[in-house]
Amino acid sequence: MELTLYYREHCHLCDAMRKALVAFTRKHPDISWREIDIDRDTALIERYDTKVPVLCSDRHEICHFFFDEPAMVAALSC
């Protein structure tokens, strides 16, 4: 499974979600992820401006603001 973390620089919530995601993926090495700074794309700003950080899988939003482990586990089972 590949995830995308939409974030912005100097965002403490983004830093916290990144740390939680690193810890989670250590337990689940079959998960890969990438980061995209929304401030580099106006369409992403329009979509996620007030929701960052946002964690997605194949354009499906898993969680935003905080890492939601139950939602992540549910996404893995799909």
DAURRA-V316665 format. One record per run of one state. SS is the DSSP state (H for helix, E for strand, - for the rest). FROM is the first residue (numbers start at 1). LEN is the number of residues. Records with the same first field share a line. If there is no record, write none. Layout:
SS = FROM-LEN  FROM-LEN
This chain:
- = 1-1  8-4  28-4  41-1  49-5  58-2  65-4  78-1
E = 2-6  32-6  54-4  60-5
H = 12-16  38-3  42-7  69-9
